[in-house]
Amino acid sequence: MGILSAVIIFLLVVMLHEFGHFTVAKLVGIKVNEFSIGMGPSILNKKSAETKYSLRLLPIGGYVAMEGESEESKDPRAFSSVGVGKRLAVVVAGAFMNFVLAVFAFLILNLISGYPTSTIGNFTDISPARDAGLLAGDKIIQIDGKNVNTWEDITSFIAYKTSNDIELKAMRDGEEIKFNVKLNTIKEEGKAERKVIGIMPKNEFNFIKSITNAFATTGNVISSVYKALWTMLNGGFKTTDLSGPLGVISFIGKQSKEGITPLIATLGLISANLGVMNLLPLSPLDGGKAVFLLIEAIRGKKVNAKIEEKFSLIGFVALFGLMIYVTIFSDLKRIIGW
């Protein structure tokens, strides 16, 4: 069940990503030779007009093959023949669709379970908030002088605190009350250390607020990924705190045992993460391609193809090496416990 769930989630995330590239390419008039989900040998394929649609054996990726993208072409509808703005739109469309999928997943989750609010619904077994005097039903309105409007504000403020002490304001029966809370620091398997306050949100049901909360949750996930990357670059946590493909599959497997709602949340989380990672300014990722297109727009002429190829090769080797390292020294270490 866990592996099947992982395959379905990967296929959804990849399919929507590639569909973004495909749709915008068609909209701006670029010729698409093939739209493929999966890699390796073709299982199913169908030719419609000028485009071949393929389903391939290995559910580990996908691609959109556009005329003139990786080879020279004199076709006026080739990728290389259209304006830089249109090419840039095609490049970033995949990540955009990942963010759309994340919003949709979190919206479905909100409609099923309700959206989390800044009102305390319950406490965890070990709870610094309860120890400080907070009660279920208290509405958190401020943390360290920063206004709180959503549950995402609370999780974001607390997760990246450098100290364990916070000053918190809550509304109780129409009265503002101040609390001094000493956070706990926890280290979950396969994750970086993080601060926790020990509360669970009260969920509410409202369609409009479910939509706005889905956008807020997606934005919080995106922000958290960038903060985590920045923390890693500054030595805040190690690459062994990251998860590779095996780690992600293991995580999805665990979530699948908890029911459909954790799987929907995982879909949103993975889709938003993939969108962010694809926009990193590294070749051969979409973000790296976007950087070269922006340079072309500024200079008024294309970057030398050989220079772009060298950067793409360096980026590919670096990313592949990181993936292998994380798989061996992080994923396998956690899974088999060596």
ABEGO torsion letter per residue (X at the ends): XAAAAAAAAAAAAAAAAAAAAAAAAAAAGBBBABBBBEBEBBABBBBBEABBBBBBABBAEEBBBBBGAABBBABAABAAABBAAAAAAAAAAAAAAAAAAAAAAAAAAAAAAEBBBABBABBBABBAAAAAGBBBGBBBABBGGBBBABAAAAAAAAAABABABBBBBBBBGGBBBBBBBBBBBBBBBGBBBBBBAGBBBBBBBBAAAAAAAAAAAAAAAAAAAAAAAAAAAAGABBAAABBBAAAAAAAAAAAAAAEAAAAAAAAAAAAAAAAAAAABBBOABAAAAAAAAAAAAAAGBBBBAAAAAAAAAAAAAAAAAAAAAAAAAAAAAAAAGX
